[in-house]
Amino acid sequence: MYDVVIIGAGAVGSATARELSRHKGRFLVLEADCDVCSGTTKANSAIVHAGYDAVPESLKAKYNVWGSRVMEALSEELDFPYKKTGSLVVCRKDQDRTELERLLEQGKKNGVEGLSIIERDQIIEMEPQIADEVTCALYAPTAAIICPFGMNIAFAENAADNGVEFAFNSKVTGVKKVGDHFSIKTENSEYQARTVVNAAGVYADIIHNMVSEKKIHITARRGQYELLDKSAAGICSHTIFQLPSKLGKGILVTPTVHGNVLIGPTAEDIPDKEDTETTAYGLSRVEEMSALSIKDIPYRSVITSFAGLRAHEDGGDFIIGEAADCSGFFDAAGIESPGLSSAPAIGADLAMMVAESLSLRENERFNGTRIGILDPKKLSAEDRNTLIKEHPEYGQIICRCESVTAGEIKDAITRTLGARTLDGIKRRTRAGMGRCQAGFCTPRQMELLEKYAGLSPEQVTKSGGDSLLVYGRTK
Ligand SMILES: Cc1cc2nc3c(=O)[nH]c(=O)nc-3n(C[C@H](O)[C@H](O)[C@H](O)COP(=O)(O)OP(=O)(O)OC[C@H]3O[C@@H](n4cnc5c(N)ncnc54)[C@H](O)[C@@H]3O)c2cc1C
């Protein structure tokens, strides 16, 4: 019998798992996919929002501002990339600045520090390539960017190092209350738990509705993006939003923590919770709208496009806490944007609610510090030479675009909850994230998966399931 079963190993499920591991107990995370960070957390804008967008008193406002305040310290404790860049919401000539003033007041009510409205002269000093039509902007100095994979993986690794179990390829197909506990069925197993945490992203309504008569409904709201090569890095240094609409925060232009530029997302309600296709129309809209914020964006430098699905619940707010008609069942549902920014706070709050309900005692052996994968590029030339002498694999470049070495990939495969797919390696090390998008390094990565994880080339997949790379030998 587990004390807690968490459904979903995205940012929210993994943050909750890590926070729960501060307590003594048996905890299990069930994940449908073959790795952590396989849902919405892998495809979003990666912004730590300052917190002015959310309606005051809403759960989005509460968890966003809380998450934004703790994120920097957390990134140091768990060793994932974070950069406080600040953000601008820009207003154009043809738009009304009263909306900016409304956002400013809303932000103040939510407790966001340092907000101000700035005029074109100041904007040009901060962003020389700002579009000619921009007249003024809301400046939020506390906004930041992170690596979403880095945060999700760090939470999960640290949770596992503190004793939380993870079961992958374990899609939950049924949850039932049986007396004072829950029976949780997956496609190939069955588990018993005293409590359940539902962190299933776009599927959180399906899981919730298995145990509660108070039904909820989540629509997948797709957002398409284009990612530009690092050569475009100079075009902006802040996250630049346009005025928000009913469907979201609009198309943004932002640097990423790794030195690329990201433009997007669209906002399209779609019937299929798996449909992460990009479309010609969506991407042309991204280009057309981003040009209203920054001029001369080098669209020829686009190296890839992708889409993520927001989990939009009909009520429009996060649903967090114990279900009203099912004690012991805790939801983290409707976690659309600003869910990434809020994940640390949602995880801390949910874990506290669950721990209190079960009267869990403190885990004195909890160690909250995690050391990420060593990146030789961050070392001095002298230290790098010493490292390569001791561990020659750090002198062997596998991914030329991102300069990722065999040493880093070995670490990604062999560490806690290690990578078993090409996407798993990519999200942990950035191998394959560069200009050639893994065109050159795929065979080398497959060799390393064979060497360190014992997977034959015919078993290696891009992202689990039937995403095989080779089908057999021809000679
Ligand atoms: C276009 C877009 C832009 C965004 N931009 C931002 C941003 O800039 N800043 C921000 O703060 N937020 C942003 N968000 C929101 C943020 O990405 C999400 O709120 C957050 O990633 C949600 O995390 P999660 O753990 O709830 O869900 P997920 O990451 O989707 O994790 C849910 C997990 O549950 C698993 N699962 C589902 N069903 C089952 C089942 N039956 N059994 C077992 N496992 C199951 C899935 O496989 C998945 O791994 C954006 C979202 C989108 C789509």
The ligand as a Gaussian input file, in Angstrom:
#p B3LYP/6-31G(d) Opt

LIG

0 1
 C        1.710000      26.980000     -25.641000
 C        1.959000      26.995000     -24.163000
 C        2.707000      28.008000     -23.584000
 C        2.922000      28.040000     -22.216000
 N        3.771000      28.960000     -21.693000
 C        3.989000      28.999000     -20.364000
 C        4.909000      29.909000     -19.810000
 O        5.619000      30.613000     -20.518000
 N        4.997000      29.991000     -18.470000
 C        4.246000      29.217000     -17.662000
 O        4.327000      29.394000     -16.461000
 N        3.433000      28.273000     -18.155000
 C        3.296000      28.131000     -19.483000
 N        2.492000      27.177000     -20.016000
 C        1.816000      26.245000     -19.123000
 C        2.733000      25.153000     -18.617000
 O        3.499000      24.615000     -19.657000
 C        1.864000      24.059000     -17.997000
 O        0.964000      24.653000     -17.103000
 C        2.668000      23.025000     -17.236000
 O        3.727000      22.541000     -18.012000
 C        1.732000      21.894000     -16.840000
 O        2.458000      20.912000     -16.156000
 P        1.714000      19.620000     -15.693000
 O        2.676000      18.810000     -14.910000
 O        0.410000      19.973000     -15.061000
 O        1.291000      18.872000     -17.044000
 P        2.162000      17.982000     -18.041000
 O        3.516000      18.487000     -18.230000
 O        1.313000      17.786000     -19.258000
 O        2.291000      16.594000     -17.285000
 C        1.207000      15.712000     -17.169000
 C        1.748000      14.313000     -17.272000
 O        0.696000      13.398000     -16.984000
 C        0.850000      12.268000     -17.798000
 N       -0.451000      11.585000     -17.891000
 C       -1.572000      12.011000     -18.508000
 N       -2.551000      11.085000     -18.378000
 C       -2.025000      10.074000     -17.664000
 C       -2.540000       8.826000     -17.233000
 N       -3.791000       8.423000     -17.506000
 N       -1.726000       8.000000     -16.527000
 C       -0.444000       8.373000     -16.241000
 N        0.087000       9.543000     -16.652000
 C       -0.688000      10.380000     -17.343000
 C        1.306000      12.852000     -19.132000
 O        1.949000      11.874000     -19.931000
 C        2.226000      13.967000     -18.680000
 O        3.564000      13.535000     -18.615000
 C        2.315000      27.070000     -21.392000
 C        1.596000      26.034000     -21.975000
 C        1.456000      25.972000     -23.354000
 C        0.778000      24.803000     -23.977000

